[in-house]
Amino acid sequence: MLAKSVIKQVLAKALSTGGDFAEIFVENSINNNITLIDGKIDTAVSGRDFGIGIRIFKGFKSVYAYTNDNSLQSMMDTAYKAACAIGDLKENIDINLMERMNTNIHPILYVPSSINNQNKIEVMKRAYKAAKDYSSEIAQVGVNYLDRDQKVLIANSEGLLTEDRRIRTRIAIRSIASNGVENQIGSEAPGRFMGFEMFNHIDVENFAREASKTAITMLHAKNCPAGKMMVAIENGFGGVIFHEACGHALEATAVAKGNSVFCNKLGEQIASTKVTAIDDGTMKNLWGSLNIDDEGTKTRRNVLIENGILKGYMIDKLNARRMNMDPTGSSRRESYRYAPTSRMTNTYIDNGDDDNDAILASISEGLYAKKMGGGSVNPITGDFNFAVAEGYLVKDGKIQEPVRGASLIGKGSDILMKIDMVGKNLAQGQGMCGSESGSIPTNVGQPLIRVSEITVGGR
């Protein structure tokens, strides 16, 4: 996307005031977004996003600037303005670049931008019909389709020059059930690091029916009682609690600044011996996967917690300096408008050795959180509050009536110690994660787990 000679000039200018590391990130993305409401197309938007980010380090100091203009003059001006924040002018900077080819471990079959919108809309209408036909109490269905084709070039003063292409596809179904007095919502949003062939791998009608099933179930549910309870949290998106309440606290963004409850605890027990937690960007074609991170480091399988022992953090280049550790392929950003930092990819609690049926059977009285919703967390303390999108009371080991309005309230470090049973049905759910480097696609996951005690908020 840029000539090697141009890259060398820009990097040299970026280092001309005494910086000890410079990086260029070039992005050229095509985005498509289609929305269908009540069976009719509401919006269909396509766009291109192009820009160049320039970052400079001097010790632990970092400066970032970007431009949409790829002319040499604009890039040199941007690099110089960033460099002026670093120090005084120097000259005779020599940059050597060695181009590195990356192995594509996430093969793409059909590039979405080559697919006619009518084909995309046909899939959306199938999802709409399945969701709407589920029950006469489904008052409204919305379907959103999106795809992104992102090409990046990354080069730095250490000699790296590499390119990558990331293609993602996602469909989100939102069903609203109504009895004329009140409404309840159910949603499903499968996505993959794939092209349009994703729809050969997933059953959109099944996801659509699941969204409507949740909405209808919650419409007829009674209010959840409040109090401390034993709780079973189902697989897939249930992993959002670990992601939010614990995962962010294992990112070097927090750890290097001392803003994490897990600082200086490598090798210590921070969770139940039942818990092994992993962040793995290499998992084939998953929503949060990458070939390389946004600094050009190859992604890898990072074991964060093993049998309750803290084994590692997720680390980017700048925080690797601060922590005197190696980067882990965990540096990510929403676009060229953001400087990258350590972020999650596909983060999950791994399968355990407890039978799923035994987990539920072991609960004399408690809550079964079948589906988790959104929530909030204090990244410094780990205190969290998450809504249960679909929940059921459990009595004498049997799932009873559905309940709504439930929320799980606690502290991440405490909950890790209270996970006392871990099942064998690991599954992944898709989401968008927001942090200081923007909003990025991430997977969360876990098998069915049991938490011995957690505060359940109700009505």
Summary of the structure (lengths in Angstrom):
residues: 459
radius of gyration: 23.7
end to end distance: 56.1
largest distance: 76.4
contacts: 1687
relative contact order: 0.14
helix: 22%
strand: 43%
